[in-house]
């Protein structure tokens, strides 16, 4: 069965889940996690998206992203490839670090934003590697408590609790801790039609937007793909088109060829 194409448009909220290939670890030490956060911060600035929450587990990552003009597929291509390249170089490994396509749900922001933030931040507690989200270093939970977030956009969420920063942080923490002990929320993963997390009205809204605004499902052009490969590898497009047999150029060219059939997404103005 063909996989459904991504639903993408500016302002969409996505719950992203990225897993290690064959359940392998994608972080071995603190420096790996810091590198991933550096990559996340770099592309957040470059690609102009909002990050409401993250949690880095040993073999998977959860992200809560609201996109701007750059499609979520492009953001994840850049983020995953850049981190995997550094990881493979550091550990002398080859092959895919991540398990196929990331899982991504487009979510009703009004209905699910707070629930998703709480769900992500309690992941280490459910996994029994922390007794409280306060104890876990590799999530954005403590950014909300400290008010010193470097990567995460906390202001909008905290204002949902109170206009007073002190009160907002206290109420936020109470909201998170209320759910300690709750099990896995099946609806957070299930979604509707594999991609949409929201009630019937939200689903109909997304369907209507797709029918109204989508130009067509399409592959990226060869020039677009070369631009992505060039940005990731540092090999200029002219060199990719040339007959050069330089090792780095050959590797970059092979990357583009291998991924030609994977770069498919819905184009929405």
C-alpha positions in Angstrom: 0.0 0.0 0.0 1.3 3.4 -0.9 2.1 5.7 2.0 -0.1 8.8 2.4 1.6 12.0 1.3 2.3 14.6 3.9 -0.2 17.3 4.7 1.8 20.6 4.8 0.8 24.2 5.0 2.2 27.3 6.9 1.0 27.5 10.5 0.3 23.7 10.9 1.1 22.1 14.2 2.9 18.8 14.1 3.7 16.1 16.6 6.8 14.5 15.2 8.2 11.2 16.3 11.7 10.1 15.1 13.0 6.6 16.0 16.4 4.9 15.6 16.6 2.4 12.8 15.8 -1.1 14.2 15.3 0.6 17.6 19.0 1.4 17.9 20.2 4.2 20.2 20.5 7.6 18.5 22.2 9.2 21.5 25.2 7.6 23.3 26.3 10.5 25.5 25.6 14.1 26.5 27.6 15.5 23.6 25.3 13.7 21.2 22.2 15.2 22.8 23.8 18.7 22.8 24.7 18.3 19.1 21.1 17.4 18.3 19.8 20.5 20.1 22.4 22.6 18.3 21.1 21.3 15.0 17.5 21.9 16.1 18.3 25.5 17.1 20.2 26.1 13.8 17.4 25.0 11.5 14.7 26.6 13.8 16.5 29.9 13.1 17.2 29.2 9.4 13.8 27.7 8.5 11.6 29.9 10.7 9.5 27.4 12.6 8.2 27.5 16.2 9.2 24.7 18.7 6.8 24.3 21.6 8.3 21.1 23.1 10.8 18.4 22.7 12.1 15.3 24.5 15.2 13.4 23.7 15.0 9.7 24.7 17.7 7.2 24.1 16.4 5.8 20.8 13.8 8.3 19.8 12.8 11.9 19.8 9.5 13.8 20.1 9.1 17.3 18.7 6.1 19.7 18.7 6.6 22.1 15.7 4.5 24.8 14.2 5.8 25.5 10.7 6.3 28.7 8.8 7.0 28.8 5.1 9.3 25.7 5.1 7.4 22.4 4.9 7.8 20.0 7.8 9.3 17.4 5.4 12.1 19.7 4.4 12.8 20.6 8.1 13.0 17.0 9.1 15.2 16.1 6.0 17.7 18.7 7.0 17.6 18.0 10.7 17.9 14.2 10.4 20.5 14.2 7.7 22.7 16.7 9.5 22.6 14.9 12.8 23.1 11.5 11.2 26.1 12.7 9.3 27.8 13.9 12.5 26.8 10.8 14.3 28.2 8.4 11.7 31.4 10.4 11.4 31.9 10.4 15.2 31.2 6.6 15.7 32.6 5.4 12.3 29.3 3.9 11.3 27.5 3.8 8.0 23.9 3.4 6.8 20.6 4.8 8.1 20.5 6.1 11.7 16.8 6.7 11.6 13.9 4.4 11.0 12.4 5.3 7.6 10.0 8.2 7.5 9.4 10.1 10.7 5.8 9.8 12.1 4.0 13.1 11.9 0.5 14.1 13.0 -1.0 17.4 12.1 -2.8 18.5 15.3 -5.6 20.8 16.3 -3.6 23.5 18.1 -6.5 24.8 20.1 -7.5 21.3 21.3 -4.2 19.5 21.7 -1.4 21.9 22.3 -1.3 21.7 26.1 -2.1 18.0 26.1 0.8 17.3 23.8 3.2 19.4 25.7 2.3 17.5 28.9 2.5 14.2 27.1 6.0 14.8 25.7 7.3 16.1 29.0 6.0 13.1 30.9 7.6 10.6 28.5 10.7 10.0 30.8 8.4 9.4 33.7 6.3 6.8 31.8 9.6 5.2 30.7 10.6 5.0 34.4 13.9 6.8 33.9 12.8 9.7 36.0 10.3 10.0 38.9 9.4 13.5 37.9 9.8 15.6 34.7 11.8 18.1 36.8 14.6 15.5 37.0 15.0 14.9 33.3 17.6 17.1 31.7 16.8 16.3 28.0 13.4 17.8 27.5 12.0 21.3 27.3 10.1 21.0 30.6 12.6 22.9 32.6 12.7 25.7 30.0 9.1 26.4 30.9 10.0 26.5 34.6 13.2 28.6 34.3 12.0 31.2 31.8 15.4 30.9 30.1 14.4 28.9 27.0 17.1 29.0 24.3 15.3 26.8 21.7 11.7 26.5 22.8 9.0 29.1 22.3 7.4 29.1 25.8 5.8 32.6 26.0 2.5 31.8 24.2 2.0 28.6 26.2 2.7 30.2 29.6 0.3 33.0 28.8 -2.4 30.4 28.5 -2.0 29.9 32.2 -1.5 33.5 33.4 -0.2 36.9 32.3 2.0 36.9 35.4 5.2 35.0 34.6 5.5 33.7 38.2 1.9 32.5 38.3 2.2 31.0 34.8 5.2 28.9 35.7 3.6 27.6 38.9 0.3 26.8 37.1 2.1 25.2 34.2 4.0 22.9 36.6 0.8 21.9 38.4 -0.8 21.1 35.1 2.1 18.8 34.1 2.3 17.1 37.5 -1.5 16.4 37.6 -0.9 13.7 35.0 2.1 11.9 36.6 1.0 8.3 36.8 -1.2 8.4 33.8 -0.5 5.7 31.2 0.2 6.1 27.5 -2.5 8.1 25.7 -3.5 6.0 22.7 -5.2 8.9 20.9 -2.0 10.9 20.8 -0.5 8.2 18.5 -3.6 7.0 16.7 -4.8 10.1 14.9 -7.4 10.1 12.1 -6.5 8.8 8.7 -3.0 8.2 10.1 -2.1 11.9 10.0 -4.7 14.1 11.6 -5.2 14.6 15.4 -8.4 16.5 16.1 -12.2 16.3 16.3 -14.5 16.0 13.3 -14.6 19.7 12.7 -10.8 19.9 12.5 -10.6 17.0 10.2 -13.2 18.6 7.8 -11.3 21.9 8.0 -8.1 20.2 6.9 -9.8 18.3 4.2 -11.4 21.5 2.9 -8.0 23.3 2.9 -6.4 20.5 1.1 -9.1 20.4 -1.6 -9.0 24.2 -2.0 -5.3 25.0 -1.8 -3.3 22.0 -3.0 -1.6 22.5 -6.3 -0.9 18.8 -6.8 1.1 16.0 -5.1 4.5 16.2 -6.7 8.0 15.2 -6.6 10.6 17.9 -6.1 12.4 18.8 -9.3 16.0 17.6 -9.9 17.2 21.2 -9.3 15.4 21.4 -6.0 16.8 18.1 -4.9 20.3 19.2 -5.9 19.9 22.4 -3.8 19.0 20.3 -0.8 22.0 17.9 -1.4 24.2 20.9 -1.9 23.1 22.5 1.4 23.6 19.3 3.3 27.0 18.3 1.8 28.6 21.6 0.8 29.1 20.4 -2.7 27.9 23.1 -5.1 25.2 22.2 -7.7 27.6 22.8 -10.6 29.9 20.1 -9.2 27.0 17.7 -8.8 26.2 18.1 -12.5 29.8 17.8 -13.6 31.6 14.5 -14.4 33.9 15.0 -11.4 34.9 11.7 -9.7 36.1 13.4 -6.5 35.1 11.2 -3.6 33.0 13.8 -1.8 31.2 14.8 -5.0 30.5 11.1 -5.8 29.0 10.6 -2.4 26.8 13.7 -2.7 25.6 12.7 -6.1 24.8 9.2 -4.8 22.8 10.7 -1.9 20.6 12.6 -4.4 20.1 9.6 -6.5 19.2 7.3 -3.6 16.6 9.8 -2.2 15.0 10.9 -5.5 11.9 8.8 -5.0 11.6 9.7 -1.3 11.1 13.5 -1.6 7.3 13.6 -2.2 5.1 16.1 -0.4 2.0 18.2 -0.8 2.6 21.8 -1.9 0.2 24.3 -0.2 0.7 28.1 -0.6 
